Amino acid sequence: MFDELSEKLEATFARLRGRGTLSDADIKEGLREVRRVLLEADVNFALTREFLERVEKKAVGVSQLRTVSPAQQLVKIVYDELTAMLGERREGLKLSSVPPTVVMMVGLQGSGKTTSAAKLARKLKLEGRQVRLIACDVYRPAAIDQLETLGAQLDIPVYAERNETDVVKIAKAGIDVARRARDRVVLVDTAGRLQIDDNMMAELERLKAAIKPHEILLVADGMTGQDAVKIAQGFDAKLNVTGVILTKMDGDARGGAALSIYGVLKKPIKYIGVGEKTDALEDFHPDRMAGRILQQGDIVSLVEKAQGAFDADEAKKMERKVRKEGMDLEDFLTAMRQIEKLGPLEGLLKMMPGVNSKMLKQVKDADPKRMKHLEAIVLSMTKAERKKPELMNGSRRARVAKGAGRPISEVNRLLEQFREMQKMMKKATGGGQGGGGGKMRMPPGMFGGLR
């Protein structure tokens, strides 16, 4: 998501930073490059023009602050305007004071609507809300089966009527069941088509009038760029949608839909789908996303992700142990397993400030099974070897490589990376002598080490 856009914007700003001082001509040249990059990313033409006009207006006299370089000031202006273009602030689901809150999910067939309904249900359940799904797609073969399967996986009830084709009757009956069960939120999965047509819209308008949903969420495929924006306009004109879920944002989406949809509709992007699994739905924060695009990182989201995935007691126990005795390969393995819970390493790196495209390329080029290889190598060691990696002489390394089914060069590389991480941990925890404070750096090859 936004990889190409981020890389090109960073290259543009790097050239400006290299000039030290910026003339008006430099700024105009830089903004022309930004314009080209945005249009290549499939951002709406009119929005791009308005965006650059606002940036240029704010950039007048950008070199007047002596404490901040002109290029940094320009990046800050672009960041602020990107945030505004993406929606300014986070807008979550609006819950009714009188439950159940009824959320109507709409969108074209193939946009990921049914899966997004299940993902959102899971998210709400984890927040402590009692949720129910209602299957109102009576046209697509196996749509009800898909929703019921997802509901069973998540232990979330699904209301369905297999012998009924009137979606209004199904939805009303499902909401009545939810009300009696004291559910807090009801998600109504509606039918889609391959394209917007009068019959589909008439049915959705009839359903909206009957159930009076508190939210109408449009599920749009982020891979389709400006087509997603046109589709959103069509749905909004008929239904007055309250928010958008952009799906498939983990793929090769150029970012045009995300950067255009709020500006065109003035309806917030509430969530983004970043994978196929049911946990791959993220809250959308315009300011954090602008930071990611400009490679400034997103530490807040990274911390939130970590809090959700890590075992706090286990982490405290490990911290105490590392401070007292230092880090061994058992701790290293535990840390790697915890990191694996957070999802693909590439996604985590994008949330860290200062991580450039070169580091990301190392991760992309690395073997996707590298974590499993790490685990196999460590588990092929004896307990004594994991506790004291310095025991690993040539014959022991050869035995471990054979046991893990990996070349001995990978065992050597792992041990080298581990020693680097030990040094980092020593600095981070005060090291027992002279107290840390040093600048930490990533071990060489850490992200692309196992090929």
N, C-alpha and C positions, 0 to 999 in steps of 0.2 A: 504494500500500500504506500503510494506516494514516493517510492524509491527513486524513480527517475526524476520526478519533480524536485525532490530534496537535493539530489546530487547536482542538478543544473543550477538551482538557486544558490547552493553553497559555492559552486565554482564562480558564479557571477560576483558574489560578495567577497570571495577570496581575492579576486582581481582588484576590487575597489579598496579592500584593506591594504593591499600592497602599495597603494599610491600615497598613503599617509594623509595628505590633504585632498579634499575633493572640490573641484570647481563645479559650477552649474552645468557645464558641458559634460563633466564626468557623471554627474547624477542623471542627466538626461540619457546618456549612453547606457548607464546601468539599468535604468527603468525600461529602455527599449528592449534590453536583453530579458528583463523580467516579463515584459509583455509577451515576447516570443515564447518563453518557457511556459507561461500560463496557457497560451493558445494551443501549444503543442500538447499540453496536459488535458485538452478538450474542455477548458473552462469557457463558459458562455462569453461571447464576444462583447456584448454590451456591459456585462459585469466587469470584465477585464478592463475595459476603457474607464469605467467609473472608479474602479479600484486604483488605477494608476493616476487618475486625476487627483484623487484624495491624497495619495502618497506624495505626489509632486508638490501639491499645495503645502503639505506639512514639512516637506524637505527643504523649502526655501530658508536659507540661513542656517542650514544644518551644521555648518562648521563653527558656529558661534560658541558652543560649550567647550571649554578648554580641557575639562576633566575627562571627557569621553570622546573617543575618536569619531570623526564624521561618519566613517563606515559603520561603526557600532550604532550610532544614532539612526542611520538609515535602516539598518536591520530591525531596530526597535520599532520604527514607524511601520515597516512592512509587517512585522509581527502583529502590531495592534490592528492594522487593517485586515490582515488575514483572519484574525480572531473575529472581527466584526462581520466579515464575509461568511464565516462558518456559523454565525449565530450569536456571537457575543458571550452568552453565558449558558451553562448547563440547564436544560429543562427536562425534568423527570416526568414520570407518569402522574397525572392528576387524579388522586384518589377521592372518591365520593365520601362525604361524612356519613351517609346512610348506605351501608353495604347491601348488595355487592356492587362494586365498581364494574361496569360493563365495558369491555374493550373489544372493538370490532376490528379484525385484521383483514385488510384488503390488499389486492395487488394482482399482477398478471400471473398466469401459470408459469412455473419454472423460476419464479423470483426467490423462492425459499420461504414462502408464507407459512406453510404448515410447520416446518422445522423451526422458524422464528417464533411461532406461537408457543411451541414446546420449550424453546430456550428461555423465553420471557417468563413462562410459567415456573420453570426451575428457579430462575433468578428471584422471582417474587416469593417463592416458597422458602428459599434460603434467607430471605429478609423477614421470615416469620409470618407470612400471610397465607391463609388457606385459599387455595386456587382451584378452579375447575376449568376444563377445556370443553368447548361445545363444537361438535363436528357438523358444520353446515355446508361442506362441499359435497353435494349429492351427485355431481357429474363426473368428476375425475375417478377413473377406476382405482380402487385400493386407497383412496384418500382417507376414508374412515379407518381402514386397517392401519395406515401409517400413523395417524394421530393416536389410535389406541395403543399401538406398540410403543410409541414414544412416552405416552402417559404411564404405561406399565413400567417402563424402565425408570421413570422418575417418581413412581408412586404418587401420581397425580390423577384424580378421577376424570374420566372423559364421558360426556353425555353424547349419545348417538342414537339415531333411529334409522335402522336399515331399510325399513319398508315405507318410509315417508319421504316425499320429494318436496314438500312445502317447507322451505327454509325458515319462514316466519314461525310456523307451528313448532318446528324443532327448537329454534332459538328460545322462544317463549317458554316452552316446556322445560328446557335446560336451565333457564334463569330461575324458574319456579323451584326446581330441585335445589339449585344453589342457594336460594333464599332460605329454604327450609333447613338446609345443612349449615346455614350461617357462614357460607363462604365469603371471603373478603373481596376476591376478584374473580371475574369470569372472562375468559378469552374466547371470542367467537371466531372460529376459522371459516372464512367464506370461500366460495368458489372463484377461481380465476379463469381467464381465457388466454389464448395465445396473443390476442390483441384486444383493445378496448372495443366493445360493441354495445349496441343499444339494449339488447336483452339482458346482458350482465349488469349494466348500469341501472336499468329499471328494477331488477331484483334487489340490488344493493340499496337503492333509494327506498324501496318498499320495506326492506329489513331495518334500515336506519329509522324510518318513521315508526315502526312497530316496537322496537326495543329501546329506542332513545339512548344510544351508547354515550358514555361519558368521554370516551376517547375513540377516535377512528385513526388507526395507525396504518399508513401506507408502507408496504414492504416492497422496496425497489432494488433491482439488481445493480450494484455499484459498478459492475464490469461494463455496463452498456453506455456509460458516459452521458452525453447529451440526450440520448434516447430516454434515459431514466428521468431526466428533467421534463421532457415532453409528456411522458406517461404520467408523471406526478401532476402536471398541470391539468391533464384530462380527468384524473380522479378527483382532484381538488375542486374543479369547476362544478362537478355533480354532487360531491359528498361533503365538501368543506372539511378536509382531513385536518386532524389536530397535531399530527407529528409523523415522522418518517423513520423507518428502520432501513438502513442501507446494508445489503448483504454482500457476501463474497469480496469483502474489502481486504482479505488476506491474499488475494490473487494479484494479477498484473493490472489492476485498476489504475488508470493514469491519474485519477483524483478529480476529474472534471465534474462528476456528479456531486461529490461531497462539497466541492468548492462553489457549485452553482445553485444547488437545490434550495438553500435557504434564501439566497439573494433573489431568486425568481419567485418562489412561493411565499416567502416570509413565514414559513412553517418550520419549526425546529427539527433537526435530526436528533432523535432521542436515544437511539442505540445503533451500534454497528455490529454486523456479523463478521467474525474474523476466523472462521473455521467451520468444519462440518459437525463437530461434537456439540453436545447440548450445553456445554459450559462456555462455548465460544461466542458469547454475546457481551459486548462492552458498553457501559454508559458512554455517551458521546459528550466530551467537554471541548468546546471550541478553542479555548485558550491552550489547553494541553495539546490538542491536535496541531495548532499553529506552531507550538514549540517543537513538536516532532518533525513537522515539515521543514523547519529551519534548522534542524539538527541540534536543537538546544536541549533535547531530552524531555522526559516526562517522569520526573522522580516521584511525584505524588501518586500517579497510577501504578508505578513499580512497587511502591511501598504498600498500596492497597492490595495489589496482586499477591505480594509476599504474605501479608497478614491473613489473606484468605487461604493460602496454601500451606504455610508453615505451621508446625506444631510448636506453640510458644514454649511449653514446658521443656520439650526436647531441645529447643534452641538455647534456652537459658542454661540447661544442664551442660550442653556442649560448650557454651561460652565460658562457664566456670572451669570446666575441665581444661580448655585450651589456655586460659589465663594461668592456670596453676601448673600444668604439665607440658604445655606446648601441643602442637598439632601433630597427629599421626595419620597414617593412611586409612584407619577406621573412620576418623573424623572427616577426612577428605571424601571418602565414599558417601558418608551420611550427607555432607554438604552437597555433593553432586546429585544425590537422589532428591534432595529438597529443591534444588534448582530445576531439576527435570519436571517437577510438579507444576512449575510456573509456565510451562509451555516451551515452544521452540526458542533456542538461544538467540536467534536472529531478532525475534520480536522483543526480547528483553534488552538487547543491546541498543535498539532504537530508542528505548526510554532513557538511556544514560547519556548525559551531556558529553559532548566532545567526541563521541564515537563517529568516525568518518566512514565514507564509503569503502575505503581500503579494508578496514576491520570487518565490515559487513561482508565484503567479498570473501574474506578468509573463511567466514562461517558458512557462506553459501557453497564454497568449493569443498568444504570438509565433508567427510562421510556422514550421512544422517544417522548412522548407527554408532557414532563415536562414543556416546555415553554408555551404550551396552558393551563396547569394547573395553572402555575404562573399567567398568564393573567386573568384566570377566578377568581382566588382568589382576585387579586387586583381590578378587575372591580366589584366585589361583595361588595366592601367597599364604603362608602359614600365619597364625595369629601373631607369633613372635616377629615375623618379618613386617607385618602391618604396623606393629607397635614400634619397631625399630628398623625403619627402611635402610639405615646404614649397613645392615647385615647383608643387603642384596649385592653379593659378589657375582662374578661372571657365571659360575655354574648355577647359582640360584636363579639368575635372570633367565638363563636358557631353559631351566625347568618350568618357570612361570610362563614363559612365552609358549612353550609346548602345551602346557595345561590350558591356557586361554585360547589356543589356536590362533595366535597373533604373532607377527614377526618380532624378533628381539629388539629391533629399532624402536618399536612402539613402547615396549617396556622401558627402555632407556629414556625415551622422550617423556613418558609419564613421570618417571622418577625425577627428571630434571625440572619439569613443571611443578612437581610437588615441592621441591626444594625452594623454588621461587615463591610459591604460595606460603610456605613456612616463614620466609623472610618478611613477606607482606603482613602476615598475621602478627608477627613479632612487633612490627612497627605499629600496627593498628591497636594492639593491646598493651603497648608500652614496653614490651620486650623484657620486662623485669630489670633492665638496666638502661639508664639514660632516657627512658620514656619515649616513645614514638615521635610523633610530630612530623616525621619525614613524609615526603610526597610519595604516595603509593603508585605503582605502575603495574599494568597487567603483565604476567609472565609471557615471554616471547613465545609465539605460536599457540598460546592458550586456547584461542578460539578456532584455530584451523589445524591444530596439531595432529589429529589422527585422520589420516587420509584414507 
